[in-house]
Amino acid sequence: MVDRASLKSTFSSSVNLRADELERVSRDILDHPESGYREIRTSKLVAEWLQNNGFEVKTGIAKTGVIGTLDTGRPGPHIAVMGELDSLLVPGHAHADSDTGAAHACGHHAQIGSMLAVAAGLTESSVIDGLAGKISFMGTPAEEYIELEYRESLQSSGDIEFFGGKQEFIKLGFFNDVDIAMLTHTGGETAGTFGIGGSNNGMVGKTIQYIGKAAHAGGSPHLGVNALNAAHLGLAAIHAQRETFRDADTVRVHPIITKGGAAVNSVPSDVRIETYVRASNVPAILNTSEKVDRAFRAGALATGAMVRIITNPGYLPAKYDESLTEIYRHNAASLIGDDNVIRLNHSSGCTDMGDVSQIMPTIQPTANATSGNGHGIDYLVENYDLAVVKAGKAMGMTVIDLLADGGEKGRKISGSFNAPMTISEYLNRMRGFRSDFTYSE
């Protein structure tokens, strides 16, 4: 039996030989950004890479998702190594699409690179021969919870049920036999470090439509019902609630107006808003969601408008597995030193890795290789060696630890995990967040 140190050394050498290629793939995705459920080119690129490297590949999962599978042929745990295909919409970013405004101001292009780095190293025969079990490389769509009206249209047409790609993967059964999951995100903490642990908020997403009555804005505004004024009052009512949000719940509510009216000389009769309701725990999400709905209803009541409030399941809070984190920490430290592996605090941001973490042991470390502000026009990956090559190595070496020796460590991690919910319970919970009400008073 080959010892794990030898397997890791061979794996690492194989990744080194393909480092330039992996960076090129990541930069290619950076230069061709596509937002969620629109990642056609990105999906094709990833699928072709996996096919060309001998993986069994499935495409078209949740519209644009891709899975490449590597089966050792020996019984053992099934591990999912993931990367996210989608971009944000950040017009003005140096790598933004001039037509759509799509831009990787989130580092997902580097995630794909690190996922493929794991795949590149594990395909070495002398490595895979020393492992048991199966590894699935999942390129998942639509992690960024944006363009809610577009996703509602996909939902209405039956293309998707959930707005997040990993949620769709769970619903479609692709996590049914997975035991452990991991993904490395880029981060902006101390440069040159890996971040481990931490947690994330969960959230629900809302679309709001105020329906008023159009009239001549100059000549007869008294004949109209101003939906924009209703929206302003609703937003003000949300702000009036902020002192009731407990600090411990890390509540975040941040609405935007996506349509403010049709013409400046017509009383606005159709005004639309999108917002998240985020918090660190489900009771706080539900409590805040109720307050937000009351606030939006108040705007309609004050002006005589109607308001339709659609709430869709967002993401569950993320809690990352400590035993799995410790295995990863050891491997990350072997690459960049103990002092350069730092602990992360709770983040009020959200991710659909939170959903995965509710059903199986999961980690999402960060490769702190960026400059600028996350989701901003200045967010750039500066250190591709860390974000792609070393991030891939740290995950791949962790996979080796889990699947070597007949998969002993992987079985132990999976067997000791006390899942907060089963997949069936998860799906019921998420569907329970959904509502669609219209209020006329």
N, C-alpha and C positions, 0 to 999 in steps of 0.2 A: 504494500500500500504506500503510495506517494504521500509524504508529509505535506501539511498545509503550507509551510514556508516555501517549499519548492513549487507548489502549485501557484502560489501568489507571485513568486519571482518570474515564472514563465508567463503568467497572465500579464504582469506589468510590462515585461519586455515586448510582448505582442502589441500592447496598446501603444507603447512608445514608437513602434515601427509605423503606426498609422496616425500619429498625432496630427501631422499636417493635413491629412485627408479629413479627419474629424473636425478640425477647425474650419476647413473649407466648406463642409456641409453646413455647419452652424452659421457661418457668414452668408452662405447662400440663402438660408431661411431668413436671416436678418434682413437681407435686401429684397425679399419678396414676402412681406407680411400679409397675413390673412386673418380676419377676425373669426370668432367662433361659429362653427357649423358652415363656414365658407372656405375651409383650409384645403382646397382641392389640390393645388400645386404642392403644398407642403406634404400632404398625405401621400401623394404619388412619389415624391422624392424619397420619403422614408420607406415606403413599401418597396420601391425598386432597390434601395440599398440593402434591405433585409433579404429580398429575393436573390440578389446577386451574391450574397454571402451565405446562401444555403439554408435560410430559414423557411419553415412552413409559415406562410403569410395569409392572414385574412384581412380583407379591406372592406370599406363601406360600412363599418360598424358605427352606429349612431351617426349616420351620414358620411363622416369623413375619418373615423377612427381606424387605426391599424394595429394589428397584433402579429408579431413574429415570435414563434415558439421554438425553443431548443430543448429537446427531450433527451436525457441521458440514457434512457432505456432501462434505468434501474429505479425501483420504487423509492420514493422520498418526498420531501416537501415540494410544494409548487410555489415559486416566488415570482411576484410581479415587479419588474423594474420599469418605471414609467417616465415619460416626458410629455410635455403639453405642446400641442401643435399650434395653438392660436396666439394672436397678437391682441393688443389693445387698439383703440382709436385715439391717436395723439397727433393731430395735425401740427406741423412745425418741428417734429422730431427729425433729426438728421437722416434717419433711414425710413421716414414715413412714405407710404405710397401716395403719389401726388393726386390720384383720383379718389381714393377711399379714405385717406387719413390714417389707415392702419399702420401701426408701428410696434416693434418689439421693445416697448418701454417697460418690459417686465422680465426680460431675460429668458423667455421660453425657448428661444432658438438655441441657447446654450444647454438648456435641459435636454433637448433632443440630442445634442452632441454628446453629452455625458452618458445618456442612455445607450447610444450607439457605441460608445467607448467600452461599456460593459460587454455589449454583444461582440465587439471585435476581439476582445481578449479571451472571452469564454469559448469562442469557436476553435481555438487552438486545441487540437486533438489530445495532446498530453494533459491539458487542463480538464476538459470535459470528461475524459476517461477516469479522472479521480473523483468525480462527483456523482451524487445520486439525486434523483428527482427531476424537476422540470423548471425552466425559466421562461416566462412570457415577457416580451418587450412590448409595452403598450404605449402607442402614440395616441393620446386621448385628446379629443376636441374640446373647445368651449369651456375652458376653466374660468376665463374672465367673464363675469356675469354682467354682460352689456347688451345693448340693442334688444331691450326686453320686448318691444312690440314685434320685432322680427321673429323672436323666438316664440312669442305667442302665436304668430302665424304658422310656424312650423308645428306647434302643438295642435293647432286647430286642424291642420291638414293630416295629422297622424304621423308625421315624420319623426317627432320626438314626443316624449312625455315630460321629461325633466329638462331644465335649462342648462345643467352642467353635464359635461361629457362623462365623467366618472360615474355620475348617478345613472346615466343611460347604460353604461357598461355593467353596472351592478344589476339594474333591472333586466337587462338582456341575458344575464346568467354568466357573464365572463369572469366573475369573481367567485362563482359557486364552489370551485375546487381550488381556489388560491388560498394559501396559508399565511403568507407574509408579503407586505408591499413596501416599496421604497421609491423615493424620488428626491433629487437634489435640486433645490431652487437657488437662483442667484440671490445675493444679498448685499447690503451696503453697510454692514457692521464693520468692525475693525478690518482694514484691508489686509488681504493675505491669509485670512483665517477661515476655518470651517466653523459654522455654528451648529450646535446640537440641542436637542430637547425643545423646550418652549411649548407653546400652545397657541391656538387661534380662536377668534370669535366665530360664532355661527351667524346666520342671517336668514331673513326672508326678503323677497323682492316684491315691489308693488308697482303697478301702473294705475294711474288715476286719470279719469277723464271728467272734466267739468263741462256740462252742457247748458248753455245759456240760450239767448235769443238775439239774433242779429238785427241790427237797425242802423240807420245812418248815424255815425258817431258825432257828426257836427250838427245835423239838422234835427234829429229826433232821438237822442240817446235815451230819453225817458220811455221810449217804446221797446227798448232792448233789455236784456238781462246779461250783465257783463260777466262772462265766465272767467276772465282774467282777474277781475277784482275778487271773485270767489276764491280763485287759486291763491291770491296774495293773502287773503284772510286765513285760509287753511294753513299756509306756510307760517304765518305769524303765530297761529295757535300752536303749531309744533314747537316753535322757538319758546313759547311761553311754558312749555312742559319741561324744558331741559333741566331746570333745577330739581325736578323730581326723579331724574335718572341717577341711580346709585353709582358712585365711583367704582365700587367693587365689581359691578356688572359690565364695565367698559362699553357702555351703550354708545352707538354711533347712528345718527339718522342724518342723511345728506341728500335731500331731494334736488332734482333739476327739472326745469321746465323744458320740455322737448318740442312743444308747439304752443305759441302764445296768441294765436289768432290767425285770421286769413288775410286781412287787409287793414291798413291803418285807418281808413275812413269808415270802417264797419265795426260796430260793437262786437267784441270777440264772443263767439258762440261755441267754440270748441277749443278747449285748452287742455293740454296733457302734461303729465308729470311722471317721472320715474323716481323711485327712491328705494334704498335699502333700509332695513331695520336690523342692526347688528347688536350682538351682546355675547357675553362669554358663556351664557347658559340658556337653555331652552325656556325656562320660566320667565326670564327677563326679556327674551325675544317676544314671547307671547304677550306679556304685560305691556311692553312698549308698543307693539303692533296695535293693540287695542287703543292706546292713547293717540297714536298717529291717525287711526281711522276716525276717531272722534273729532280730531282737529280738522281733518278734511271735510267731514260732514258739517262742521260749524261754518266753514266758508260757504257751503251751499245754502245752509239755512239762513245765513245773514243776507244773502243776495237774491234768494229765490231761484237759484240755479239747481240743476240736478248734478249728482256726482256718482260716477261708477268707480268702485275700488276693487281691483283684482289683486289678490295676493297669491303669489306662487312660492312653492318651497324653494328656499335658497340652499345654504350649506349648513351642516351641523358643526358644532364646535369641535376643534381638533385637539386630541391629546395623544402624544406620541409615546410609544412603548419604551420604557426605561431599560429593560433587559436588552432589547434590540439596539437601542441607542448606545449602550455600553460596548457592544461588539463593534459597532460602527466607529465609536470614539477611538478605540484601540487601533483600528486600521487607518483612520484619518491621521492620528498622531504619528504613525510610522512613516507617513509621507511628508508631514510638515512640522512635526514636533509637538509635544504635549502642550506647550505654552500657546500654541497657535490654534488650539481647539477650544472654543469658548462656549459657555452656556447661554442660550437664548432666553429672553423673558417672554411673557405673554404678549402676543400681537393682537391688536384690535382689527387687523385685516382678516379676511376669510379665504378659504380654499376648499375645493371639493375633496382634497386629501382628508379633510375632517370627516367626511362621510365614510371614507374607507377606514379611517381609524376607529370608527364605531363598531366595525364588524370583524376586524383582524388586526394583529400587531403591525404597526405602521410607523415609518419614520420619514421626515422631510427635513434633512439637514440643509444648511445654506452654504454655498461657496461665495465668500465675501470678496467679490472680484469686480465690483462695479463702481462707477462714479455717478454723481447726480442723484436726483430724487426718484424713487420708484414711482412708476406711472407718469413721470414728468418728461418734458421735451429733452431734458439733458441726461436721461438715464442711459448709460452705455456700459457694456462689458469691456473692461480694460485688460483683464488678465485671462486669456483663453486657456492658458496652461492649467490654471487653477479651476476655472469654471467648467471646462470640458474634460481635460485629460486627467487631472488629479481627482476631480469629482467622480469621474467614471471609475478610476482605480479604487477609490475608497469604497464605492458601492460594490464593485466587482469582488474585491477582497472580502467584503462582508458576505457576499453570496457564497464565496468559497468556504468561509467559516461555517455557514449554515448548512451547506450541502456536502461537505467532505465527511469522511468517516461514516458513510451510509446515511448522511443527513441528520446525524445525532443532535447537533445544536439547533437545527431548524425545527426538528420535532419537539424539542424541549421548549423553545420559544412559543411555538404554536400551541402546544398542549397546555402551557401554563397561563395562556391569555384568557382573561375573564371578559368576554365580549359584552359590551353594554347592551347589545341587541343582536338578534339573528337577522339574516337578510330579509326574511319575510316581515319581521317586526319593523325593520328599518323602512321598508317600502310603505308599510301602513302608516308609520309615523310621518313620513314625508308627504304622503297624499293627504294626511290630515291637516297640513298647513294651508291647503289650497282653499280659496273662497272667491266668490264673485258676487258683489252686491251693488245694487243701484238704489240711491236714496234721493227722494224728491223733496224732502223737507228735513 
